[in-house]
Amino acid sequence: MKFANRIIVSLALLLSVMPLAATAGSLCEPVEAHPASVKSAIIMSVKLQSMLEQRQPEAAILARVGSDVSSQGLKYTHAGIVVRDHDEGRWTVVHQLNHCGSGESDIFKQGLGAFFLDDPYMLDVLVMMPGPRIQRELADIARSELTARFHEPSYSLLAHPESTRHQNSNGWLLELLATAMFDHDRANATRKTAQRYIRDSGFEGSIVRLSPLQKVGASMFRANVHFDDHPYRAQARGKFEVVTVKAIRQWMSTVDERVEIVEIEAPDSIRYPRTLLPQTEKTIERESKEP
């Protein structure tokens, strides 16, 4: 009985860790979207497209709120590159997505509407527009084979910023962004060279704190959480450095004096889209989506 109680406690704590899926995006088996979800996504994609058409960046960083991670001092959870006049469409989001809680990820190209349809917690969106030179470089990179070359399929929500063993979606993005900023030898660019630029330019990841039971629960029940790329001291203390949207935003503000950062808030009536779903729809979506 004591053992069973411990398992129950571990599972309860694991549920409190699940919002850390915030550090990256996920893609699950498609389910039929509820009309309310589609309507909300259309409203936000129109607002976002209007802003992009007005500003006309060649490329920018988009970030969304996949989960409630306010307990970790975070808001935005997943970021990708939006490219103007991509082969896939006028405004195309290129980003890394985890395969629905598995230990693997892939690179996807989607329209603006799809960016808001992956069961978000909140529909606010953050847009970070680098200076013109970096925009050009980032747009070229997003259309190139570097998106695949810099992709490590072994996925971990809590991947360390300098890990080459695992990667999360924000880490993938950060490495491409650093290459756009600093690397003039793109033909020979690697993840290690990008990570060197990131480190030397003063990047600091966010610290995610986990209790021992949360760490055990994540190790036992989550295929997309690994700790073996973090220093032993960090593991012992339960403090893990992770690439987050907040960390990328702070870093960009220091290394690119021409960056423009715009936050588009969703209307109150649709801001929290899960509350718009009938209870049965909420259940279906929560069972098929990463938190």
C-alpha positions in Angstrom: 0.0 0.0 0.0 2.8 2.4 0.8 4.4 1.7 -2.5 1.1 2.3 -4.3 0.7 5.6 -2.4 4.2 6.6 -3.6 3.2 5.9 -7.2 0.1 8.0 -6.8 2.1 10.9 -5.4 4.7 10.6 -8.1 2.0 10.7 -10.8 0.4 13.7 -9.2 3.7 15.5 -9.2 4.3 14.4 -12.8 1.1 16.2 -13.8 2.6 19.3 -12.3 5.7 18.9 -14.5 3.8 18.4 -17.7 3.4 22.1 -18.4 7.1 22.1 -18.9 6.2 20.9 -22.4 6.2 24.6 -22.6 9.8 24.5 -23.6 8.8 23.1 -27.0 6.0 22.4 -29.5 4.3 19.1 -30.2 2.4 17.5 -33.0 -0.2 14.7 -32.3 -2.4 12.7 -34.4 -4.9 15.1 -36.0 -8.4 15.3 -34.4 -11.3 17.2 -35.9 -11.0 20.8 -34.7 -14.0 22.3 -32.9 -15.5 25.2 -34.8 -14.7 27.5 -31.9 -11.0 26.5 -32.1 -11.0 27.1 -35.8 -12.7 30.5 -35.5 -10.3 31.6 -32.8 -7.3 30.5 -34.9 -8.6 32.4 -37.9 -9.1 35.6 -35.8 -5.6 35.5 -34.5 -4.0 34.5 -37.8 -5.7 37.5 -39.4 -4.4 39.8 -36.7 -0.9 38.4 -37.0 -0.9 38.5 -40.8 -2.1 42.1 -40.8 0.8 43.1 -38.6 3.3 41.2 -40.7 2.0 42.8 -43.9 2.3 46.2 -42.3 5.9 45.6 -41.1 7.0 43.4 -44.0 9.9 41.5 -42.3 11.7 39.0 -44.5 11.8 36.7 -41.4 10.8 36.9 -37.8 10.5 34.8 -34.7 6.9 33.8 -33.6 6.2 32.4 -30.2 3.0 30.9 -28.8 1.6 29.8 -25.4 1.2 26.1 -25.5 0.8 25.6 -21.7 0.5 27.5 -18.5 4.1 27.8 -17.2 3.6 30.8 -15.0 4.8 28.8 -12.0 8.3 28.8 -13.6 8.2 32.5 -14.4 7.5 31.9 -18.1 4.8 32.7 -20.5 5.6 31.8 -24.1 6.5 28.2 -24.7 7.4 27.5 -28.3 8.9 29.5 -31.1 9.4 29.1 -34.8 10.6 31.2 -37.8 8.0 32.9 -39.9 9.3 33.6 -43.5 7.8 35.9 -46.1 7.2 34.5 -49.6 8.4 31.0 -48.7 7.8 28.3 -51.3 5.1 26.9 -49.1 3.1 30.2 -48.9 3.1 34.0 -48.3 3.8 33.6 -44.6 5.1 30.2 -43.6 6.2 29.1 -40.1 9.2 26.8 -40.1 9.6 25.1 -36.7 10.5 21.9 -34.9 7.7 19.8 -33.4 7.8 16.9 -31.0 5.8 13.8 -32.1 3.2 13.9 -29.4 5.2 13.1 -26.3 7.5 10.7 -28.0 11.3 10.9 -27.9 11.5 12.2 -31.5 10.9 15.4 -33.4 10.8 16.7 -37.0 10.8 20.0 -38.9 7.5 21.3 -40.2 6.3 24.1 -42.5 2.9 25.4 -41.7 0.6 28.4 -42.4 -0.2 31.0 -39.7 -3.6 29.4 -39.0 -2.1 26.1 -38.1 0.3 27.8 -35.7 -2.7 28.6 -33.5 -4.5 25.3 -33.9 -2.2 23.0 -31.8 -4.4 23.2 -28.7 -2.8 26.4 -27.2 -3.4 27.4 -23.6 -3.6 31.1 -24.6 -3.8 32.7 -28.0 -1.4 35.7 -27.4 1.5 35.7 -29.8 5.0 37.2 -29.5 6.8 38.5 -32.6 10.5 39.2 -32.6 11.8 41.0 -35.7 15.6 41.2 -35.9 17.4 43.9 -37.8 17.3 43.8 -41.6 20.6 42.0 -42.2 19.7 39.2 -39.7 16.2 39.0 -41.2 17.8 38.3 -44.6 20.2 35.7 -43.3 17.5 34.0 -41.2 15.1 33.9 -44.2 17.8 32.3 -46.3 18.6 29.7 -43.6 14.9 28.9 -43.1 14.7 28.0 -46.8 18.0 26.0 -46.8 19.2 22.5 -45.8 20.5 24.0 -42.5 17.1 23.5 -41.0 17.7 19.7 -41.4 21.4 19.8 -40.7 20.9 21.5 -37.3 18.1 19.2 -36.4 18.8 16.5 -33.7 15.8 14.1 -33.8 16.4 12.9 -30.2 14.0 15.2 -28.4 14.0 16.4 -24.8 11.8 19.1 -23.3 14.6 20.0 -21.0 17.5 19.8 -23.4 20.6 21.7 -22.2 21.5 24.8 -24.4 24.9 23.1 -25.3 23.6 19.6 -25.7 24.3 17.8 -28.9 22.7 14.6 -27.6 19.2 16.0 -27.4 17.4 19.1 -28.6 14.1 20.9 -28.1 12.4 23.2 -30.5 13.6 26.5 -29.0 17.2 25.2 -28.9 17.0 24.4 -32.6 15.7 27.9 -33.3 18.3 29.5 -31.2 21.2 27.7 -33.0 19.8 28.8 -36.4 19.3 32.4 -35.2 22.9 32.5 -33.9 24.2 31.2 -37.2 22.2 34.0 -39.0 23.8 36.6 -36.6 27.4 35.5 -36.4 28.4 32.8 -38.8 29.8 34.0 -42.2 30.9 30.5 -43.2 27.5 28.9 -43.5 28.7 26.0 -45.7 30.7 24.7 -42.8 28.3 25.7 -40.0 27.5 23.1 -37.4 25.6 22.9 -34.2 28.8 23.1 -32.2 29.9 26.3 -33.9 26.5 27.8 -33.3 26.6 26.8 -29.7 30.0 28.5 -29.4 28.6 31.7 -30.7 25.7 31.4 -28.3 27.9 30.9 -25.3 30.4 33.6 -26.3 27.7 36.2 -26.9 26.4 35.8 -23.3 23.3 33.7 -23.7 21.8 32.4 -20.5 19.0 29.8 -20.5 16.1 29.9 -18.0 16.4 27.7 -14.9 13.6 25.2 -14.6 13.3 23.7 -11.1 12.1 20.2 -10.4 11.8 18.4 -7.1 13.3 14.9 -6.8 9.9 13.2 -7.2 9.1 15.3 -10.2 12.4 14.3 -11.8 11.8 10.6 -11.1 8.2 10.9 -12.4 9.4 12.6 -15.6 12.1 10.0 -16.1 9.6 7.1 -15.7 6.6 8.4 -17.6 7.8 10.8 -20.2 9.7 9.6 -23.3 10.5 13.2 -24.3 12.3 14.2 -21.1 16.0 13.5 -20.5 18.4 14.7 -17.9 21.7 13.0 -19.1 22.9 16.1 -21.0 22.8 18.3 -17.8 25.8 18.5 -15.4 25.6 16.2 -12.4 25.5 19.2 -10.0 22.4 20.6 -11.8 20.7 17.2 -11.6 21.5 16.9 -7.9 20.0 20.4 -7.2 17.0 19.9 -9.5 17.9 23.1 -11.4 18.0 22.7 -15.2 19.2 25.3 -17.7 16.8 25.3 -20.7 16.4 27.3 -23.9 13.1 29.2 -23.5 11.4 31.9 -25.4 12.0 34.3 -22.5 15.8 33.5 -22.6 15.8 34.0 -26.4 14.0 37.4 -26.0 16.4 38.6 -23.4 19.4 37.5 -25.5 18.2 39.1 -28.7 17.6 42.4 -26.8 21.4 42.4 -25.9 22.9 41.2 -29.2 20.7 42.9 -31.8 20.1 46.6 -31.1 17.7 46.8 -34.0 15.4 44.0 -32.9 11.7 44.9 -32.6 9.5 43.0 -30.3 5.7 43.1 -30.6 3.2 41.3 -28.5 -0.3 40.7 -30.0 -2.8 40.0 -27.3 -5.9 37.9 -28.2 -9.3 39.4 -27.5 -10.7 38.5 -24.1 -13.5 36.5 -25.6 -11.1 34.0 -27.2 -7.9 34.4 -25.2 -8.2 31.0 -23.5 -9.5 28.8 -26.3 -9.8 25.6 -24.2 -12.5 27.3 -22.2 -14.6 27.7 -25.3 -14.9 24.0 -25.9 -17.7 21.8 -24.7 -16.5 19.4 -21.9 -16.5 16.4 -24.3 -14.3 18.3 -26.8 -11.9 19.3 -24.0 -11.5 15.7 -23.0 -10.8 14.6 -26.6 -8.2 17.3 -27.2 -6.4 16.8 -23.9 -6.1 13.1 -24.5 -4.6 13.7 -27.9 -2.3 16.6 -27.1 0.8 17.2 -25.2 0.1 19.5 -22.2 
